[in-house]
């Protein structure tokens, strides 16, 4: 219903750019998805160390929780279902060391306001990943948020030392090369390198 209300309002507001519309829909979905798909009037929440057991959207809905990987996959699926280009991003090992942990988040392709075509990949966290037990009062992450406000976007985490290849490295399956990926190390080193 929230998306339909937004759609009706957007039709009457033709002055809003495509970029702003995409950003608004992303925030709306990241705000509403978790409560709408939760069970027993409880929103879906973050719970560490659930991958690979709980990472597909059906399992996330059934259990009512997931780690960052399941939350990212679910948000990507929801955004794609309404025509917004989205993909999962992440690192299998902070500082190049798997014992230091891993993390997943979401990238969304947003068109340029100038051309209406060319654009850029922007990133955000699924809301339960930033709520950490305060799901009822947490503000949803959005594409306009300062990257340095995200807990994982810090210079020491993205030092450019470890480069990925053409596959998406999964922390729970180091030898699996079957998931295509794109090396975004330079982007995150540049973006997060400014953050303390």
ZADO-124078 format. One record per atom (N, C-alpha, C): y, z, x; chain; residue number from 1; atom name. Coordinates in nm, 2 decimals, padded with zeros to 4 digits. Layout:
BEGIN
v_w_u_kette_nr_atom
Y_Z_X_A_NUM_CA
...
% end
This chain:
BEGIN
v_w_u_kette_nr_atom
-00.12_00.00_00.08_A_1_N
00.00_00.00_00.00_A_1_CA
00.13_00.00_00.09_A_1_C
00.12_00.07_00.20_A_2_N
00.24_00.08_00.28_A_2_CA
00.27_-00.06_00.34_A_2_C
00.17_-00.13_00.38_A_3_N
00.19_-00.27_00.43_A_3_CA
00.24_-00.36_00.33_A_3_C
00.19_-00.35_00.20_A_4_N
00.24_-00.43_00.09_A_4_CA
00.39_-00.40_00.06_A_4_C
00.43_-00.27_00.07_A_5_N
00.57_-00.23_00.04_A_5_CA
00.65_-00.29_00.15_A_5_C
00.61_-00.28_00.28_A_6_N
00.69_-00.34_00.39_A_6_CA
00.70_-00.49_00.37_A_6_C
00.59_-00.55_00.33_A_7_N
00.60_-00.70_00.31_A_7_CA
00.70_-00.74_00.20_A_7_C
00.70_-00.66_00.09_A_8_N
00.79_-00.69_-00.01_A_8_CA
00.94_-00.67_00.03_A_8_C
00.96_-00.57_00.11_A_9_N
01.09_-00.54_00.16_A_9_CA
01.14_-00.64_00.26_A_9_C
01.04_-00.69_00.35_A_10_N
01.08_-00.78_00.45_A_10_CA
01.11_-00.92_00.39_A_10_C
01.05_-00.95_00.28_A_11_N
01.08_-01.08_00.22_A_11_CA
01.23_-01.09_00.18_A_11_C
01.28_-00.98_00.13_A_12_N
01.42_-00.97_00.09_A_12_CA
01.51_-00.96_00.21_A_12_C
01.46_-00.92_00.33_A_13_N
01.54_-00.90_00.44_A_13_CA
01.52_-01.01_00.55_A_13_C
01.56_-01.13_00.52_A_14_N
01.54_-01.25_00.60_A_14_CA
01.62_-01.24_00.73_A_14_C
01.71_-01.15_00.75_A_15_N
01.79_-01.14_00.87_A_15_CA
01.71_-01.07_00.98_A_15_C
01.60_-01.01_00.95_A_16_N
01.52_-00.93_01.05_A_16_CA
01.45_-01.04_01.14_A_16_C
01.45_-01.02_01.27_A_17_N
01.39_-01.11_01.36_A_17_CA
01.24_-01.10_01.35_A_17_C
01.16_-01.20_01.40_A_18_N
01.02_-01.19_01.40_A_18_CA
00.97_-01.08_01.49_A_18_C
01.04_-01.07_01.61_A_19_N
01.01_-00.96_01.70_A_19_CA
01.02_-00.82_01.63_A_19_C
01.13_-00.80_01.56_A_20_N
01.15_-00.67_01.49_A_20_CA
01.05_-00.65_01.38_A_20_C
01.01_-00.76_01.31_A_21_N
00.91_-00.75_01.21_A_21_CA
00.77_-00.70_01.27_A_21_C
00.74_-00.77_01.38_A_22_N
00.61_-00.73_01.45_A_22_CA
00.61_-00.59_01.49_A_22_C
00.72_-00.54_01.56_A_23_N
00.73_-00.41_01.60_A_23_CA
00.72_-00.31_01.49_A_23_C
00.79_-00.34_01.37_A_24_N
00.78_-00.25_01.26_A_24_CA
00.64_-00.24_01.20_A_24_C
00.57_-00.35_01.19_A_25_N
00.43_-00.35_01.14_A_25_CA
00.34_-00.28_01.23_A_25_C
00.36_-00.30_01.36_A_26_N
00.27_-00.22_01.46_A_26_CA
00.29_-00.07_01.44_A_26_C
00.42_-00.03_01.43_A_27_N
00.45_00.11_01.41_A_27_CA
00.39_00.16_01.28_A_27_C
00.40_00.09_01.17_A_28_N
00.35_00.12_01.04_A_28_CA
00.20_00.14_01.05_A_28_C
00.13_00.05_01.11_A_29_N
-00.02_00.06_01.12_A_29_CA
-00.06_00.17_01.20_A_29_C
00.01_00.19_01.32_A_30_N
-00.02_00.31_01.41_A_30_CA
00.01_00.44_01.34_A_30_C
00.10_00.44_01.25_A_31_N
00.13_00.56_01.17_A_31_CA
00.03_00.59_01.06_A_31_C
00.00_00.49_00.99_A_32_N
-00.08_00.51_00.86_A_32_CA
-00.23_00.50_00.88_A_32_C
-00.28_00.42_00.98_A_33_N
-00.42_00.39_00.99_A_33_CA
-00.51_00.51_01.00_A_33_C
-00.47_00.61_01.08_A_34_N
-00.56_00.72_01.11_A_34_CA
-00.58_00.81_00.99_A_34_C
-00.48_00.83_00.91_A_35_N
-00.50_00.91_00.79_A_35_CA
-00.58_00.83_00.68_A_35_C
-00.54_00.70_00.67_A_36_N
-00.61_00.62_00.57_A_36_CA
-00.76_00.60_00.59_A_36_C
-00.80_00.59_00.72_A_37_N
-00.94_00.57_00.75_A_37_CA
-01.01_00.70_00.78_A_37_C
-00.94_00.81_00.78_A_38_N
-01.01_00.94_00.80_A_38_CA
-01.09_00.98_00.68_A_38_C
-01.17_01.09_00.70_A_39_N
-01.26_01.14_00.60_A_39_CA
-01.22_01.28_00.55_A_39_C
-01.25_01.30_00.42_A_40_N
-01.22_01.44_00.36_A_40_CA
-01.08_01.48_00.38_A_40_C
-00.98_01.39_00.36_A_41_N
-00.84_01.42_00.37_A_41_CA
-00.80_01.47_00.51_A_41_C
-00.88_01.43_00.61_A_42_N
-00.84_01.46_00.75_A_42_CA
-00.82_01.33_00.83_A_42_C
-00.72_01.32_00.91_A_43_N
-00.70_01.20_00.99_A_43_CA
-00.80_01.19_01.10_A_43_C
-00.82_01.07_01.15_A_44_N
-00.90_01.05_01.27_A_44_CA
-00.83_01.11_01.38_A_44_C
-00.90_01.18_01.47_A_45_N
-00.84_01.25_01.58_A_45_CA
-00.90_01.21_01.72_A_45_C
-00.83_01.24_01.82_A_46_N
-00.87_01.22_01.96_A_46_CA
-00.97_01.33_02.00_A_46_C
-01.08_01.29_02.06_A_47_N
-01.17_01.38_02.12_A_47_CA
-01.23_01.32_02.24_A_47_C
-01.21_01.38_02.36_A_48_N
-01.24_01.32_02.49_A_48_CA
-01.39_01.31_02.50_A_48_C
-01.43_01.22_02.60_A_49_N
-01.56_01.19_02.64_A_49_CA
-01.66_01.15_02.53_A_49_C
-01.62_01.06_02.45_A_50_N
-01.71_01.01_02.34_A_50_CA
-01.76_00.87_02.37_A_50_C
-01.71_00.80_02.47_A_51_N
-01.76_00.66_02.50_A_51_CA
-01.88_00.67_02.59_A_51_C
-01.98_00.59_02.57_A_52_N
-01.99_00.48_02.48_A_52_CA
-02.05_00.51_02.35_A_52_C
-02.08_00.64_02.32_A_53_N
-02.14_00.67_02.19_A_53_CA
-02.06_00.64_02.07_A_53_C
-01.93_00.67_02.07_A_54_N
-01.84_00.65_01.96_A_54_CA
-01.73_00.56_02.01_A_54_C
-01.74_00.43_01.99_A_55_N
-01.62_00.35_02.03_A_55_CA
-01.60_00.23_01.94_A_55_C
-01.69_00.20_01.85_A_56_N
-01.67_00.09_01.76_A_56_CA
-01.60_00.14_01.64_A_56_C
-01.51_00.06_01.57_A_57_N
-01.44_00.12_01.45_A_57_CA
-01.53_00.18_01.34_A_57_C
-01.64_00.13_01.31_A_58_N
-01.73_00.19_01.21_A_58_CA
-01.77_00.33_01.25_A_58_C
-01.81_00.35_01.38_A_59_N
-01.84_00.49_01.43_A_59_CA
-01.72_00.58_01.43_A_59_C
-01.61_00.53_01.47_A_60_N
-01.49_00.61_01.47_A_60_CA
-01.46_00.66_01.33_A_60_C
-01.47_00.58_01.23_A_61_N
-01.45_00.61_01.09_A_61_CA
-01.55_00.71_01.05_A_61_C
-01.68_00.69_01.08_A_62_N
-01.79_00.77_01.03_A_62_CA
-01.78_00.91_01.09_A_62_C
-01.74_00.92_01.22_A_63_N
-01.74_01.06_01.28_A_63_CA
-01.60_01.12_01.26_A_63_C
-01.50_01.04_01.25_A_64_N
-01.36_01.10_01.23_A_64_CA
-01.29_01.13_01.36_A_64_C
-01.35_01.09_01.47_A_65_N
-01.28_01.11_01.60_A_65_CA
-01.34_01.01_01.70_A_65_C
-01.27_01.00_01.81_A_66_N
-01.31_00.92_01.92_A_66_CA
-01.22_00.95_02.04_A_66_C
-01.27_00.90_02.16_A_67_N
-01.19_00.91_02.28_A_67_CA
-01.09_00.79_02.27_A_67_C
-01.01_00.78_02.38_A_68_N
-00.91_00.68_02.38_A_68_CA
-00.96_00.53_02.37_A_68_C
-01.08_00.51_02.41_A_69_N
-01.14_00.38_02.40_A_69_CA
-01.17_00.34_02.26_A_69_C
-01.23_00.42_02.18_A_70_N
-01.26_00.40_02.04_A_70_CA
-01.13_00.38_01.96_A_70_C
-01.03_00.47_01.99_A_71_N
-00.90_00.46_01.92_A_71_CA
-00.83_00.33_01.95_A_71_C
-00.84_00.29_02.08_A_72_N
-00.77_00.16_02.12_A_72_CA
-00.84_00.04_02.05_A_72_C
-00.98_00.04_02.05_A_73_N
-01.05_-00.07_01.99_A_73_CA
-01.02_-00.07_01.84_A_73_C
-01.01_00.04_01.77_A_74_N
-00.98_00.05_01.63_A_74_CA
-00.84_-00.01_01.60_A_74_C
-00.74_00.04_01.68_A_75_N
-00.60_-00.01_01.66_A_75_CA
-00.59_-00.16_01.68_A_75_C
-00.66_-00.21_01.79_A_76_N
-00.66_-00.35_01.81_A_76_CA
-00.72_-00.43_01.70_A_76_C
-00.83_-00.38_01.64_A_77_N
-00.89_-00.45_01.53_A_77_CA
-00.80_-00.45_01.41_A_77_C
-00.73_-00.34_01.38_A_78_N
-00.64_-00.33_01.26_A_78_CA
-00.52_-00.42_01.28_A_78_C
-00.47_-00.43_01.40_A_79_N
-00.35_-00.52_01.42_A_79_CA
-00.40_-00.66_01.41_A_79_C
-00.51_-00.70_01.47_A_80_N
-00.56_-00.84_01.46_A_80_CA
-00.59_-00.87_01.31_A_80_C
-00.63_-00.78_01.23_A_81_N
-00.67_-00.81_01.09_A_81_CA
-00.54_-00.85_01.01_A_81_C
-00.42_-00.82_01.06_A_82_N
-00.30_-00.86_00.99_A_82_CA
-00.23_-00.97_01.07_A_82_C
-00.30_-01.03_01.16_A_83_N
-00.24_-01.14_01.24_A_83_CA
-00.16_-01.11_01.36_A_83_C
-00.16_-00.99_01.40_A_84_N
-00.08_-00.95_01.52_A_84_CA
-00.17_-00.96_01.64_A_84_C
-00.13_-01.04_01.74_A_85_N
-00.21_-01.05_01.86_A_85_CA
-00.21_-00.92_01.94_A_85_C
-00.33_-00.86_01.96_A_86_N
-00.35_-00.73_02.03_A_86_CA
-00.47_-00.74_02.11_A_86_C
-00.47_-00.66_02.22_A_87_N
-00.58_-00.65_02.31_A_87_CA
-00.59_-00.51_02.37_A_87_C
-00.70_-00.47_02.42_A_88_N
-00.72_-00.34_02.48_A_88_CA
-00.69_-00.35_02.63_A_88_C
-00.63_-00.25_02.68_A_89_N
-00.59_-00.24_02.82_A_89_CA
-00.64_-00.10_02.87_A_89_C
-00.66_-00.09_03.00_A_90_N
-00.70_00.04_03.05_A_90_CA
-00.74_00.03_03.20_A_90_C
-00.78_00.15_03.24_A_91_N
-00.83_00.16_03.38_A_91_CA
-00.96_00.24_03.38_A_91_C
-01.06_00.20_03.46_A_92_N
-01.18_00.27_03.46_A_92_CA
-01.18_00.39_03.56_A_92_C
-01.07_00.39_03.64_A_93_N
-01.06_00.50_03.74_A_93_CA
-00.92_00.52_03.79_A_93_C
-00.86_00.63_03.76_A_94_N
-00.73_00.67_03.81_A_94_CA
-00.74_00.68_03.96_A_94_C
-00.63_00.63_04.03_A_95_N
-00.62_00.64_04.17_A_95_CA
-00.74_00.57_04.24_A_95_C
-00.81_00.48_04.17_A_96_N
-00.93_00.41_04.22_A_96_CA
-01.05_00.50_04.24_A_96_C
-01.05_00.62_04.17_A_97_N
-01.16_00.72_04.19_A_97_CA
-01.21_00.75_04.05_A_97_C
-01.34_00.71_04.01_A_98_N
-01.39_00.74_03.88_A_98_CA
-01.40_00.89_03.84_A_98_C
-01.41_00.97_03.94_A_99_N
-01.41_01.12_03.91_A_99_CA
-01.28_01.17_03.86_A_99_C
-01.17_01.09_03.88_A_100_N
-01.04_01.13_03.83_A_100_CA
-01.01_01.09_03.68_A_100_C
-01.11_01.03_03.62_A_101_N
-01.10_00.99_03.48_A_101_CA
-01.06_00.84_03.46_A_101_C
-01.06_00.81_03.33_A_102_N
-01.03_00.67_03.29_A_102_CA
-00.94_00.68_03.17_A_102_C
-00.89_00.57_03.12_A_103_N
-00.80_00.57_03.00_A_103_CA
-00.79_00.43_02.94_A_103_C
-00.78_00.42_02.81_A_104_N
-00.76_00.29_02.74_A_104_CA
-00.64_00.30_02.65_A_104_C
-00.57_00.19_02.63_A_105_N
-00.46_00.19_02.54_A_105_CA
-00.45_00.05_02.49_A_105_C
-00.34_00.01_02.42_A_106_N
-00.33_-00.12_02.35_A_106_CA
-00.21_-00.20_02.40_A_106_C
-00.23_-00.33_02.41_A_107_N
-00.12_-00.42_02.43_A_107_CA
-00.10_-00.51_02.31_A_107_C
00.02_-00.54_02.28_A_108_N
00.06_-00.63_02.16_A_108_CA
00.15_-00.74_02.21_A_108_C
00.12_-00.86_02.17_A_109_N
00.20_-00.97_02.21_A_109_CA
00.32_-00.98_02.11_A_109_C
00.44_-00.98_02.17_A_110_N
00.56_-00.98_02.08_A_110_CA
00.64_-01.10_02.13_A_110_C
00.68_-01.19_02.03_A_111_N
00.76_-01.31_02.06_A_111_CA
00.90_-01.27_02.10_A_111_C
00.96_-01.36_02.17_A_112_N
01.10_-01.35_02.21_A_112_CA
01.20_-01.37_02.09_A_112_C
01.30_-01.29_02.09_A_113_N
01.40_-01.31_01.99_A_113_CA
01.48_-01.44_02.01_A_113_C
01.49_-01.48_02.14_A_114_N
01.57_-01.60_02.17_A_114_CA
01.50_-01.72_02.13_A_114_C
01.38_-01.74_02.16_A_115_N
01.31_-01.86_02.13_A_115_CA
01.22_-01.85_02.01_A_115_C
01.18_-01.73_01.97_A_116_N
01.09_-01.72_01.86_A_116_CA
00.95_-01.76_01.89_A_116_C
00.93_-01.80_02.01_A_117_N
00.79_-01.84_02.06_A_117_CA
00.75_-01.76_02.18_A_117_C
00.80_-01.79_02.29_A_118_N
00.76_-01.72_02.42_A_118_CA
00.78_-01.57_02.39_A_118_C
00.70_-01.49_02.46_A_119_N
00.71_-01.35_02.44_A_119_CA
00.65_-01.28_02.56_A_119_C
00.61_-01.15_02.53_A_120_N
00.55_-01.07_02.63_A_120_CA
00.45_-00.97_02.57_A_120_C
00.36_-00.92_02.65_A_121_N
00.27_-00.82_02.62_A_121_CA
00.34_-00.69_02.64_A_121_C
00.34_-00.61_02.53_A_122_N
00.40_-00.47_02.54_A_122_CA
00.29_-00.37_02.51_A_122_C
00.31_-00.25_02.55_A_123_N
00.19_-00.15_02.53_A_123_CA
00.23_-00.03_02.46_A_123_C
00.13_00.04_02.40_A_124_N
00.15_00.16_02.33_A_124_CA
00.01_00.24_02.32_A_124_C
00.02_00.36_02.28_A_125_N
-00.10_00.45_02.26_A_125_CA
-00.13_00.45_02.11_A_125_C
-00.26_00.45_02.08_A_126_N
-00.30_00.49_01.94_A_126_CA
-00.25_00.63_01.91_A_126_C
-00.19_00.65_01.79_A_127_N
-00.13_00.78_01.76_A_127_CA
-00.22_00.90_01.79_A_127_C
-00.35_00.90_01.75_A_128_N
-00.43_01.02_01.78_A_128_CA
-00.43_01.06_01.93_A_128_C
-00.42_00.96_02.01_A_129_N
-00.42_00.98_02.16_A_129_CA
-00.30_01.06_02.21_A_129_C
-00.19_01.05_02.14_A_130_N
-00.07_01.13_02.18_A_130_CA
-00.05_01.25_02.10_A_130_C
-00.12_01.26_01.98_A_131_N
-00.10_01.38_01.89_A_131_CA
-00.16_01.50_01.95_A_131_C
-00.28_01.49_02.01_A_132_N
-00.35_01.60_02.07_A_132_CA
-00.36_01.73_01.98_A_132_C
-00.41_01.71_01.87_A_133_N
-00.43_01.82_01.78_A_133_CA
-00.32_01.85_01.68_A_133_C
-00.21_01.77_01.69_A_134_N
-00.09_01.79_01.60_A_134_CA
-00.08_01.66_01.52_A_134_C
-00.18_01.61_01.47_A_135_N
-00.18_01.48_01.40_A_135_CA
-00.09_01.48_01.28_A_135_C
-00.07_01.59_01.21_A_136_N
00.02_01.60_01.09_A_136_CA
00.16_01.59_01.12_A_136_C
00.20_01.62_01.25_A_137_N
00.35_01.62_01.28_A_137_CA
00.38_01.52_01.39_A_137_C
00.28_01.46_01.45_A_138_N
00.31_01.37_01.56_A_138_CA
00.38_01.24_01.51_A_138_C
00.47_01.19_01.59_A_139_N
00.53_01.06_01.57_A_139_CA
00.44_00.96_01.63_A_139_C
00.43_00.85_01.55_A_140_N
00.35_00.74_01.60_A_140_CA
00.41_00.68_01.72_A_140_C
00.33_00.64_01.82_A_141_N
00.39_00.56_01.93_A_141_CA
00.43_00.42_01.88_A_141_C
00.52_00.36_01.95_A_142_N
00.57_00.23_01.90_A_142_CA
00.61_00.15_02.03_A_142_C
00.64_00.02_02.00_A_143_N
00.66_-00.07_02.11_A_143_CA
00.80_-00.05_02.18_A_143_C
00.89_00.02_02.11_A_144_N
01.03_00.04_02.16_A_144_CA
01.03_00.17_02.25_A_144_C
00.93_00.25_02.25_A_145_N
00.93_00.38_02.32_A_145_CA
00.94_00.35_02.47_A_145_C
01.02_00.43_02.54_A_146_N
01.03_00.42_02.69_A_146_CA
00.89_00.44_02.75_A_146_C
00.85_00.34_02.83_A_147_N
00.72_00.35_02.89_A_147_CA
00.70_00.48_02.97_A_147_C
00.80_00.53_03.03_A_148_N
00.79_00.66_03.11_A_148_CA
00.77_00.78_03.03_A_148_C
00.78_00.77_02.89_A_149_N
00.75_00.88_02.80_A_149_CA
00.60_00.89_02.77_A_149_C
00.52_00.79_02.82_A_150_N
00.38_00.79_02.80_A_150_CA
00.31_00.87_02.91_A_150_C
00.23_00.96_02.88_A_151_N
00.17_01.05_02.99_A_151_CA
00.11_00.98_03.10_A_151_C
00.05_00.86_03.08_A_152_N
-00.03_00.79_03.18_A_152_CA
00.06_00.70_03.26_A_152_C
00.18_00.67_03.22_A_153_N
00.27_00.57_03.29_A_153_CA
00.35_00.64_03.40_A_153_C
00.29_00.67_03.51_A_154_N
00.35_00.74_03.62_A_154_CA
00.33_00.66_03.75_A_154_C
00.42_00.66_03.84_A_155_N
00.41_00.58_03.96_A_155_CA
00.28_00.61_04.04_A_155_C
00.24_00.74_04.05_A_156_N
00.13_00.77_04.13_A_156_CA
-00.01_00.72_04.07_A_156_C
-00.01_00.69_03.94_A_157_N
-00.13_00.64_03.88_A_157_CA
-00.14_00.49_03.90_A_157_C
-00.03_00.42_03.91_A_158_N
-00.03_00.27_03.93_A_158_CA
00.03_00.24_04.06_A_158_C
-00.04_00.25_04.17_A_159_N
00.01_00.22_04.30_A_159_CA
-00.02_00.08_04.35_A_159_C
-00.09_00.00_04.27_A_160_N
-00.12_-00.13_04.31_A_160_CA
-00.24_-00.15_04.40_A_160_C
-00.30_-00.04_04.44_A_161_N
-00.41_-00.04_04.54_A_161_CA
-00.53_-00.11_04.49_A_161_C
-00.57_-00.08_04.37_A_162_N
-00.70_-00.13_04.31_A_162_CA
-00.67_-00.24_04.21_A_162_C
-00.72_-00.36_04.24_A_163_N
-00.70_-00.48_04.16_A_163_CA
-00.83_-00.51_04.08_A_163_C
-00.81_-00.54_03.96_A_164_N
-00.93_-00.57_03.88_A_164_CA
-00.96_-00.72_03.90_A_164_C
-01.07_-00.77_03.84_A_165_N
-01.10_-00.91_03.86_A_165_CA
-01.10_-00.97_03.72_A_165_C
-01.18_-01.07_03.69_A_166_N
-01.17_-01.15_03.57_A_166_CA
-01.25_-01.08_03.46_A_166_C
-01.30_-00.96_03.48_A_167_N
-01.37_-00.89_03.37_A_167_CA
-01.30_-00.76_03.34_A_167_C
-01.33_-00.70_03.23_A_168_N
-01.28_-00.57_03.19_A_168_CA
-01.37_-00.46_03.24_A_168_C
-01.33_-00.38_03.34_A_169_N
-01.42_-00.28_03.39_A_169_CA
-01.44_-00.16_03.29_A_169_C
-01.56_-00.14_03.25_A_170_N
-01.59_-00.03_03.16_A_170_CA
-01.64_00.09_03.24_A_170_C
-01.57_00.20_03.22_A_171_N
-01.60_00.33_03.29_A_171_CA
-01.75_00.37_03.28_A_171_C
-01.81_00.34_03.16_A_172_N
-01.95_00.39_03.14_A_172_CA
-02.05_00.28_03.18_A_172_C
-02.01_00.16_03.23_A_173_N
-02.10_00.06_03.26_A_173_CA
-02.04_-00.02_03.38_A_173_C
-02.04_00.04_03.50_A_174_N
-01.98_-00.02_03.62_A_174_CA
-02.03_-00.16_03.65_A_174_C
-02.15_-00.18_03.63_A_175_N
-02.21_-00.31_03.67_A_175_CA
-02.20_-00.42_03.56_A_175_C
-02.15_-00.39_03.44_A_176_N
-02.13_-00.49_03.33_A_176_CA
-02.01_-00.57_03.36_A_176_C
-02.03_-00.70_03.38_A_177_N
-01.93_-00.80_03.40_A_177_CA
-01.91_-00.89_03.28_A_177_C
-01.96_-00.85_03.17_A_178_N
-01.97_-00.94_03.05_A_178_CA
-01.85_-00.94_02.96_A_178_C
-01.75_-00.85_02.98_A_179_N
-01.63_-00.84_02.90_A_179_CA
-01.52_-00.91_02.97_A_179_C
-01.47_-01.02_02.93_A_180_N
-01.36_-01.09_03.00_A_180_CA
-01.23_-01.00_03.01_A_180_C
-01.16_-01.01_03.11_A_181_N
-01.04_-00.93_03.13_A_181_CA
-00.93_-01.00_03.21_A_181_C
-00.82_-00.95_03.21_A_182_N
-00.70_-01.00_03.29_A_182_CA
-00.65_-00.89_03.37_A_182_C
-00.62_-00.92_03.50_A_183_N
-00.57_-00.82_03.59_A_183_CA
-00.42_-00.80_03.56_A_183_C
-00.39_-00.68_03.51_A_184_N
-00.25_-00.64_03.47_A_184_CA
-00.20_-00.54_03.57_A_184_C
-00.26_-00.52_03.69_A_185_N
-00.22_-00.42_03.78_A_185_CA
-00.07_-00.44_03.82_A_185_C
-00.03_-00.56_03.85_A_186_N
00.11_-00.58_03.90_A_186_CA
00.21_-00.54_03.79_A_186_C
00.18_-00.58_03.67_A_187_N
00.27_-00.54_03.56_A_187_CA
00.28_-00.39_03.55_A_187_C
00.17_-00.32_03.55_A_188_N
00.17_-00.17_03.53_A_188_CA
00.23_-00.10_03.65_A_188_C
00.20_-00.16_03.77_A_189_N
00.26_-00.10_03.89_A_189_CA
00.41_-00.12_03.89_A_189_C
00.46_-00.23_03.84_A_190_N
00.60_-00.25_03.83_A_190_CA
00.67_-00.17_03.72_A_190_C
00.61_-00.16_03.61_A_191_N
00.66_-00.09_03.49_A_191_CA
00.65_00.06_03.52_A_191_C
00.54_00.11_03.55_A_192_N
00.51_00.25_03.56_A_192_CA
00.56_00.31_03.70_A_192_C
00.58_00.22_03.79_A_193_N
00.62_00.25_03.93_A_193_CA
00.76_00.32_03.92_A_193_C
00.83_00.29_03.81_A_194_N
00.97_00.35_03.80_A_194_CA
00.97_00.49_03.74_A_194_C
00.85_00.53_03.69_A_195_N
00.84_00.66_03.62_A_195_CA
00.79_00.77_03.71_A_195_C
00.85_00.89_03.69_A_196_N
00.81_01.00_03.77_A_196_CA
00.72_01.09_03.70_A_196_C
% end
